[in-house]
Amino acid sequence: MHFVGFAWGTLFQGLNVEGTMYSTVVFDYGNTLCKMGCLVKSLEAVFVHSMAGVIGKEIEEQIQRLYVPEQALQPHWLDVWKDAFEKYGVEFDKQVGLDHLRHFLSSGELYSYTVPLLQKLKYQGTQLVLLSNVTGETAEFENDLGMRGLSKLFDHVVWSSEIGYRKPSNEAFLAALSCHNSSKSTVLMVGDSEVADIFGANGFGLDSMLICDNPVDNSAATYVVNRQNVARKIIRLTNYVHKQSR
């Protein structure tokens, strides 16, 4: 996969942490904008088999094992599903895998802040990018995003399954920002994973925001916010620069 070079402009100069204003926000998807369902329960719902639960758990664990700093490549989802089924001596059928993914995606639920926040950012002129690690058929995630009315709110959408690279790799961030002529100091990464989102963004030279449900004391994120405050915090960090640029 060839990516257009990321030209770092200097339209906006970054200040210190609290004084920095961001003209581009890169969002993670799962458990950042959408509360995801359960892979185990979804497989049990679409695959009537005594081993459905343990196979679903194996798929879930294989995906979780990808969340380490050294994991740059995105495995093909069919390999993950086949390995899990074969481990328990069950024949794998691609249609079962697709049904599993569709049920899993449809069981997800957008957080209450997601649509109002994205709409506000879009209205004020903030550049919005979606960069998400996904192990599955890209078209299924695209369809899910469209069905939820989110596709139109993003200027650029990048799935790891499409480009072959995962966060925290620099390649994933380069793919996400290759179309944006922005200074790194004006780009904010927002996500829920310390490894994928925070470690990845920091390594690429971006400020980062960790969304968490419970207090976190040891995050390397530039900002740590709970879900009740995330929208207000992001708007505060982006609104001023757009008022100034009008």
N, C-alpha and C positions, 0 to 999 in steps of 0.2 A: 504494500500500500504506500503510495507516494503522497506526501502532504505538502501543501504550499507553505513556504517559509513564513514564520510568524514575525511580522514587522513590528517592532516595539516603538510606538510613537511617543511623543512627549507633550501631547495636548494638555494633560493634567499632571501636575507634579505632586507626588505623595509627600505627606507630612509625617509626623509621628503617629503612633498607633491610633489614639483617640481622635487625632486631627485629620487622619487620612479620609478622603472621600473616594468612593468607588463608582466608576462609570460602567463596569461590567461585573455581573454576578454569575458565577458558575455553580449550578445546583447539582447535587446528587439526587437520585430519585427515591429508591427504596428506603423506607424508614426515615427519610428526610422530608419529602413531599407527600409520600403515600405510605401508610402503615400496611406492610405486606402481610399476607396470610401465612399459612403453614403448609410447607411442601408435603409433610407426612399426611395431614388430613386431606389435602387435595388429591393425592394419589389414592388414598383409601376411598375417596368419593367417586373416582372414575375407573378404578381397576379393582374388580371383585376377585380378590385372591387372598389366600391366608397369609401370604408374605408381603402384602402391599405395605403394611406399616413399617416393617424392618427395611424394605427396599427404599421407601420414602426417606427414612432416617439416614440411610447410607448416602443417598443423593444429597441430602441436606448437609451431612458432615463433609462430604467431598467438596462441596461449594465453600463451606466455612474454612476449610483448610487452604483455600486460595488466598485468604486474607492475611498474607504475610508480606513484609517489606520487599522480599526478593522476587515475588511473583509478578513478572511483567507480562507474560503471554496469557491470552485468554483461551483456555481449552475449548474445543468444540463441544457443544452440549450433548450431542449424540454419544460421544465417547463416555461422558460422565454417566449418562443414563444406562448405556449398555453395560458398563463396568458394574454398576450397582445391581442390575438385574442378574447378570451372569454370576456375580458373587454368591447369589442365593439360588442358582440353578434354575432361573426362570427365564423363558424366552422373551426377548424384548421386541416390541412392535412400535415403529415410529409413531403410528397414530395414537397409541396409548400415551407416548411422550408428549405429543402435541395437545391431547386432551388434558393431560396433567398440567401443562404450562398454562393453558387457557383458564382452567379452573382456579389455579393458583393466582393468576393475575386478576381475575374477576372478583376474587375474594378480598383483594386489597381495598383499602378505604383511604381517600384523601384526608389529610388533616384539615381541620376547620380553617386554618390560616392560609392554606396553599393557594386557592384560587384568588381570594382578595389580595394577597401579597403579590402574586405574579401580575395581576391586573394593574395594581398600583404602580409597580415597577415598570411595566410596559408603558403605561400612560405617561409617566414622567420621563421616559426616554432611556431608561437603563437597558443596556445590552444584556440579554438573557441567554445563557447557555446551559444545556443539560448534558452532563457527563456522568454516565452510570455504568457500573460493572454489572453485567447481566450474563447469566449462563442459560442460554435458550435461543430459540429461533427469533432473529431480529424482528421479523414481520409481526410476530405476536406482541412484542413490546411496543412497536409502532402503532399497531391497531389499538392497543390498550390506551396509549397516550391520546390518540385521536378520539376514542370513545369518551374519554374523560374531559375532552375539550381543552387539553393542554398544549397540543401541537402548535396551535396558532399563536401561543404566547411566547414561544421560544424563537430566537433568531437562529439558533444552531443546536442540533441534537446529535449527540455522539453516544453510541452504545459500544461497549467493549466487544460484544459479539460480532459487530460489523467491522471494526478496525483490527481486531486480533490482539489488542493490547489492553491491559487493565490498569486502573489506578492501583498503586501509586507510581507507575512508570512515567517517566518524562514523555514518552511517546504518546500516552493517552492525553496528557495535558496539551501537548503540542497539537494533536489532532483537534482538540476542542477549541483551541484559540487561534488556529491557523488563519481564520477569516476575519480576525479582529485586530485592527490597527490601534492597539492600546498599550500604554505603559504597564508593565507588571505591577507597578505600585498602585494602579487603579483597578485591579482585578481582585475580587474576593471569592474564595471557594467556600461553599456552605455544604456541610454534610454531617453524617452521624458516625462515621468510622474513623477512629484515630489512625489506623494504618492506611487505609485507602485515601481518605479525603485530607486529613491533616498532615500526615507524614508526606503524602504525595504532593500536596500544594506547597508545603514548606520547602521541599526539595527542589521544586520547580521555581521557587522564588516568589510565591504568591502569599498574601495574607490569607488566613483561614478562620472559619467559624465552625465550632463544634456544637451541634444541637444535641442536647441530652435530656433525659427524663429525670435523672437524679444528679445531685451535686458531684462534680468531678474536680479533684484537686491536682492531678498530675498531667493534665493535657498540655500538649505543645501548641495548641491552637492560639491564634492571636486573640480570639474572643471565644468565650464559652457561655452559651445561653440555654435556658430551658425553653420548652415549646410555647409557654405562655408569653414569652417576651421576644421571640425570634422575629416576628414581623415588625414590631416597633423598632428593634435594634437595626435591622437591615434598612428600613426606610430612613432612619436617622443617619445612617452611614452613606446613603446614596442620594438623598433628596437635595442637599445643599449644592452639590456640584452641578446638578441639572438646572437648578434655579439660576446659577451663575452663568451657565452656558447659553441660556435663552436670550 
